[in-house]
């Protein structure tokens, strides 16, 4: 039977979701833990791929488990998993739904703080910038809904069959004190480092080193090359995954708390 596992993780200690030989991944830790519990090799398929040190307050993976179990699987997994990975729900599914290919919308949150704070540094990105042009940042974010080819905002676009993404929501907000920012974006899919690259461009716009027109130029002409440098990873959260048959809130309130005041 196929099961969807609903989870969340802090990515600071991992080289991303997907397992690879260059570092410890979230997928590797989960597969090793499941294999230990079921005493046989277990393999899982995630709903996407987060970069190294990127967080997920909501994530899903699926796996097939044929034999029944007579113990509290949720409790046992969470007892064995490290503190920075938590399983929230184990959901039996009918048929063979796919955690990655069936997702119809993914949402990300990116948090910035503009003052040095040791309690924020692991969960938000520090940019020591005093003045932000929020109006221009919001104007640029609004342009994202008008275009759908994000070739120019992908680290390695040639690795994709196509670079078409349909963005349904994009918004920049600043808190009442004016010292923390939040960028939210939703789309049917995202390319490699796309959210962090867009965020970096918005930071350039907000600080005056890039104009809104220059930003839109690469949306109009996506095949033109440009210098891209992604924003820091630790402020980014994959915060919502939506399926035609499954739409639930994250069990963690951390991102909601982090976003209070915006």
VEXVEX-956149 format. One record per residue (C-alpha): residue number from 1; residue in one letter; x, y, z. Coordinates in nm, 4 decimals, decimal comma, always signed. Layout:
<rs>
   num   residu         px         py         pz
   NUM        A          X          Y          Z
...
</rs>
This chain:
<rs>
   num   residu         px         py         pz
     1        X    +0,0000    +0,0000    +0,0000
     2        X    +0,1181    +0,3514    -0,0722
     3        X    +0,1608    +0,5988    +0,2125
     4        X    +0,2222    +0,9725    +0,2147
     5        X    +0,4425    +1,0936    +0,4993
     6        X    +0,3886    +1,4529    +0,6098
     7        X    +0,6976    +1,6055    +0,7696
     8        X    +0,9061    +1,9150    +0,8367
     9        X    +1,2779    +1,9740    +0,8789
    10        X    +1,5430    +2,2333    +0,9487
    11        X    +1,7925    +2,2176    +0,6667
    12        X    +2,0949    +2,3872    +0,8248
    13        X    +2,2743    +2,0557    +0,8900
    14        X    +2,1976    +1,8932    +0,5553
    15        X    +2,3197    +1,9146    +0,1969
    16        X    +1,9612    +1,9335    +0,0748
    17        X    +1,6715    +1,6916    +0,0453
    18        X    +1,8057    +1,4611    -0,2246
    19        X    +2,0682    +1,2026    -0,1342
    20        X    +2,4035    +1,2318    -0,3112
    21        X    +2,7644    +1,1373    -0,2342
    22        X    +2,8805    +1,4852    -0,1332
    23        X    +2,7088    +1,5195    +0,2037
    24        X    +2,4332    +1,4077    +0,4374
    25        X    +2,0816    +1,4619    +0,3005
    26        X    +1,7375    +1,4569    +0,4609
    27        X    +1,6306    +1,1765    +0,2259
    28        X    +1,9266    +0,9640    +0,3327
    29        X    +1,8458    +1,0040    +0,7026
    30        X    +1,4810    +0,9119    +0,6470
    31        X    +1,5570    +0,6082    +0,4318
    32        X    +1,8111    +0,4794    +0,6838
    33        X    +1,5627    +0,5274    +0,9682
    34        X    +1,2783    +0,3540    +0,7826
    35        X    +1,5119    +0,0696    +0,6882
    36        X    +1,6088    +0,0271    +1,0512
    37        X    +1,2443    +0,0147    +1,1622
    38        X    +1,1292    -0,2314    +0,8945
    39        X    +1,4568    -0,4278    +0,8902
    40        X    +1,4903    -0,4106    +0,5121
    41        X    +1,5998    -0,1483    +0,2565
    42        X    +1,3395    +0,1284    +0,2201
    43        X    +1,3284    +0,3935    -0,0513
    44        X    +1,1222    +0,7096    -0,0649
    45        X    +1,0182    +0,9720    -0,3223
    46        X    +0,9996    +1,3337    -0,2086
    47        X    +0,7668    +1,6095    -0,3261
    48        X    +1,0616    +1,8182    -0,4468
    49        X    +1,4249    +1,9036    -0,3894
    50        X    +1,5358    +2,1659    -0,1416
    51        X    +1,8902    +2,3047    -0,1605
    52        X    +2,1572    +2,2663    +0,1045
    53        X    +2,0605    +2,4391    +0,4319
    54        X    +1,7084    +2,5201    +0,3059
    55        X    +1,4205    +2,4387    +0,5421
    56        X    +1,0798    +2,2812    +0,4924
    57        X    +0,7947    +2,3487    +0,7325
    58        X    +0,5821    +2,1225    +0,5115
    59        X    +0,7104    +1,8376    +0,2978
    60        X    +0,5723    +1,5066    +0,1735
    61        X    +0,7276    +1,1852    +0,0555
    62        X    +0,5672    +0,8591    -0,0507
    63        X    +0,6715    +0,5000    -0,0106
    64        X    +0,5073    +0,1600    -0,0527
    65        X    +0,4734    -0,0677    +0,2499
    66        X    +0,3120    -0,4045    +0,1842
    67        X    +0,3258    -0,5612    +0,5290
    68        X    +0,1139    -0,4388    +0,8214
    69        X    +0,2848    -0,3217    +1,1403
    70        X    +0,1705    -0,3736    +1,4979
    71        X    +0,3465    -0,0796    +1,6615
    72        X    +0,3185    +0,3004    +1,6682
    73        X    +0,5190    +0,3810    +1,3564
    74        X    +0,4888    +0,7579    +1,3956
    75        X    +0,6211    +0,7441    +1,7521
    76        X    +0,9052    +0,5066    +1,6648
    77        X    +1,0239    +0,7097    +1,3667
    78        X    +1,0235    +1,0363    +1,5600
    79        X    +1,2112    +0,8708    +1,8458
    80        X    +1,4853    +0,7553    +1,6081
    81        X    +1,5050    +1,0617    +1,3855
    82        X    +1,7291    +1,3552    +1,4816
    83        X    +1,5708    +1,6604    +1,6426
    84        X    +1,5768    +1,8603    +1,3185
    85        X    +1,3466    +1,6188    +1,1288
    86        X    +0,9892    +1,5462    +1,2401
    87        X    +0,7167    +1,3255    +1,0926
    88        X    +0,3746    +1,4842    +1,1465
    89        X    +0,1378    +1,2350    +0,9796
    90        X    +0,1390    +0,9008    +0,7987
    91        X    -0,1453    +0,8959    +0,5486
    92        X    -0,2638    +0,5790    +0,3679
    93        X    -0,3481    +0,6548    +0,0058
    94        X    -0,5653    +0,4812    -0,2496
    95        X    -0,4024    +0,3832    -0,5787
    96        X    -0,0527    +0,5055    -0,6649
    97        X    -0,0452    +0,8831    -0,6126
    98        X    +0,2948    +1,0479    -0,6612
    99        X    +0,4332    +1,2896    -0,4024
   100        X    +0,6313    +1,4875    -0,6602
   101        X    +0,4432    +1,4704    -0,9892
   102        X    +0,0919    +1,5111    -0,8436
   103        X    +0,1655    +1,8348    -0,6560
   104        X    -0,0257    +2,1235    -0,8151
   105        X    +0,1132    +2,4108    -0,6066
   106        X    +0,4203    +2,4751    -0,3946
   107        X    +0,4722    +2,7788    -0,1715
   108        X    +0,7877    +2,9254    -0,0221
   109        X    +0,8589    +3,1852    +0,2444
   110        X    +1,1867    +3,3764    +0,2634
   111        X    +1,2741    +3,5740    +0,5777
   112        X    +1,5317    +3,8523    +0,6097
   113        X    +1,6464    +4,0351    +0,9221
   114        X    +1,8510    +4,3535    +0,8907
   115        X    +2,0136    +4,3608    +1,2353
   116        X    +2,2492    +4,1164    +1,3991
   117        X    +2,0556    +3,8722    +1,6168
   118        X    +2,2086    +3,5377    +1,7202
   119        X    +1,8603    +3,3940    +1,7741
   120        X    +1,7540    +3,4619    +1,4149
   121        X    +2,0715    +3,3701    +1,2295
   122        X    +1,9840    +3,0010    +1,1907
   123        X    +1,6269    +3,0612    +1,0710
   124        X    +1,6416    +3,3904    +0,8803
   125        X    +1,8989    +3,5497    +0,6477
   126        X    +2,0983    +3,8483    +0,7712
   127        X    +2,1376    +4,1421    +0,5338
   128        X    +2,2829    +4,4467    +0,7118
   129        X    +2,0911    +4,7006    +0,5049
   130        X    +1,9121    +4,9978    +0,6615
   131        X    +1,7089    +5,1396    +0,3731
   132        X    +1,4756    +4,9345    +0,1518
   133        X    +1,2552    +5,0531    -0,1347
   134        X    +0,9642    +4,8242    -0,0561
   135        X    +0,7427    +4,9809    -0,3235
   136        X    +0,9806    +4,8837    -0,6028
   137        X    +1,0288    +4,5364    -0,4560
   138        X    +0,6510    +4,4876    -0,4502
   139        X    +0,6266    +4,6200    -0,8058
   140        X    +0,8875    +4,3688    -0,9230
   141        X    +0,7198    +4,0829    -0,7345
   142        X    +0,3926    +4,1658    -0,9095
   143        X    +0,5614    +4,1273    -1,2478
   144        X    +0,6291    +3,7617    -1,1734
   145        X    +0,2621    +3,6804    -1,2303
   146        X    +0,2739    +3,8236    -1,5839
   147        X    +0,5452    +3,5906    -1,7205
   148        X    +0,6054    +3,2163    -1,7176
   149        X    +0,9524    +3,1434    -1,8620
   150        X    +1,2121    +3,1508    -1,5824
   151        X    +1,5162    +3,0355    -1,7800
   152        X    +1,7051    +3,3468    -1,6657
   153        X    +1,6322    +3,2759    -1,2992
   154        X    +1,7616    +2,9196    -1,2825
   155        X    +2,1103    +2,8071    -1,1819
   156        X    +2,1308    +2,5301    -1,4421
   157        X    +1,8351    +2,5698    -1,6833
   158        X    +1,9673    +2,3175    -1,9355
   159        X    +1,9044    +2,0364    -1,6867
   160        X    +1,5293    +2,0932    -1,7226
   161        X    +1,3028    +1,9710    -2,0003
   162        X    +1,1562    +2,3225    -1,9988
   163        X    +1,1729    +2,6341    -1,7812
   164        X    +0,8033    +2,7252    -1,7755
   165        X    +0,6608    +2,7989    -1,4295
   166        X    +0,3182    +2,9420    -1,3529
   167        X    +0,3459    +3,1724    -1,0521
   168        X    +0,0115    +3,2334    -0,8793
   169        X    +0,1215    +3,4531    -0,5879
   170        X    +0,4215    +3,6742    -0,5063
   171        X    +0,4394    +3,9334    -0,2309
   172        X    +0,7022    +4,1287    -0,0371
   173        X    +0,6205    +4,2642    +0,3091
   174        X    +0,8087    +4,4462    +0,5837
   175        X    +0,7312    +4,4465    +0,9542
   176        X    +0,6160    +4,7500    +1,1521
   177        X    +0,9665    +4,8275    +1,2775
   178        X    +1,1034    +4,8145    +0,9246
   179        X    +1,3857    +4,5759    +1,0117
   180        X    +1,2544    +4,2406    +0,8903
   181        X    +1,1251    +4,1398    +0,5463
   182        X    +0,9240    +3,8460    +0,4153
   183        X    +0,8939    +3,7280    +0,0567
   184        X    +0,6174    +3,4775    -0,0257
   185        X    +0,5766    +3,3011    -0,3576
   186        X    +0,3568    +3,0180    -0,4915
   187        X    +0,3724    +2,8336    -0,8241
   188        X    +0,2998    +2,4996    -0,9835
   189        X    +0,6756    +2,4252    -0,9931
   190        X    +1,0119    +2,5861    -0,9286
   191        X    +1,3491    +2,5491    -1,0985
   192        X    +1,6810    +2,4933    -0,9240
   193        X    +1,7536    +2,7807    -0,6817
   194        X    +1,4863    +2,9860    -0,8561
   195        X    +1,3332    +3,1293    -0,5372
   196        X    +1,6709    +3,2291    -0,3959
   197        X    +1,7764    +3,3865    -0,7267
   198        X    +1,4533    +3,5877    -0,7481
   199        X    +1,4949    +3,6912    -0,3843
   200        X    +1,8493    +3,8115    -0,4538
   201        X    +1,7209    +4,0215    -0,7446
   202        X    +1,4494    +4,1700    -0,5231
   203        X    +1,7151    +4,2604    -0,2662
   204        X    +1,9116    +4,4366    -0,5424
   205        X    +1,5974    +4,6262    -0,6422
   206        X    +1,5216    +4,7173    -0,2826
   207        X    +1,8721    +4,8566    -0,2340
   208        X    +1,8921    +5,0424    -0,5643
   209        X    +2,1498    +4,8340    -0,7514
   210        X    +1,8931    +4,6962    -0,9978
   211        X    +1,5945    +4,8683    -1,1549
   212        X    +1,2495    +4,7200    -1,1987
   213        X    +1,2871    +4,7632    -1,5755
   214        X    +1,6143    +4,5686    -1,5741
   215        X    +1,4465    +4,2940    -1,3741
   216        X    +1,1547    +4,2779    -1,6183
   217        X    +1,3950    +4,2696    -1,9138
   218        X    +1,5047    +3,9186    -1,8162
   219        X    +1,1443    +3,8102    -1,7769
   220        X    +1,0714    +3,9359    -2,1277
   221        X    +1,3974    +3,7927    -2,2683
   222        X    +1,4571    +3,4814    -2,0554
   223        X    +1,7245    +3,3339    -2,2822
   224        X    +1,9626    +3,6244    -2,2224
   225        X    +2,2403    +3,5428    -1,9784
   226        X    +2,2863    +3,7434    -1,6613
   227        X    +2,4983    +3,7296    -1,3499
   228        X    +2,3069    +3,5333    -1,0883
   229        X    +2,3927    +3,4932    -0,7224
   230        X    +2,1307    +3,3221    -0,5052
   231        X    +2,0271    +3,4707    -0,1725
   232        X    +2,1447    +3,2919    +0,1422
   233        X    +1,9757    +2,9530    +0,1991
   234        X    +1,8852    +2,9610    +0,5684
   235        X    +1,6035    +3,2149    +0,5308
   236        X    +1,4117    +2,9960    +0,2851
   237        X    +1,1251    +2,7631    +0,3799
   238        X    +0,9215    +2,5312    +0,1627
   239        X    +0,6007    +2,6029    +0,3503
   240        X    +0,3072    +2,4523    +0,1602
   241        X    +0,2434    +2,1639    -0,0817
   242        X    -0,1006    +2,1234    -0,2348
   243        X    -0,2446    +1,8191    -0,4158
   244        X    -0,5795    +1,7736    -0,5901
   245        X    -0,6642    +1,5143    -0,3269
   246        X    -0,4692    +1,6460    -0,0256
   247        X    -0,4540    +1,9972    +0,1162
   248        X    -0,3578    +2,0169    +0,4831
   249        X    -0,1788    +2,2729    +0,6970
   250        X    +0,1641    +2,2218    +0,8416
   251        X    +0,1643    +2,0788    +1,1926
   252        X    +0,4384    +2,3252    +1,2861
   253        X    +0,3530    +2,6861    +1,3767
   254        X    +0,7134    +2,8031    +1,3540
   255        X    +0,6875    +2,9786    +1,0165
   256        X    +0,3588    +3,1361    +1,1282
   257        X    +0,5307    +3,2678    +1,4410
   258        X    +0,8318    +3,3859    +1,2400
   259        X    +0,5941    +3,5701    +1,0087
   260        X    +0,4004    +3,7523    +1,2813
   261        X    +0,4025    +4,1291    +1,2398
   262        X    +0,4038    +4,1292    +0,8596
</rs>
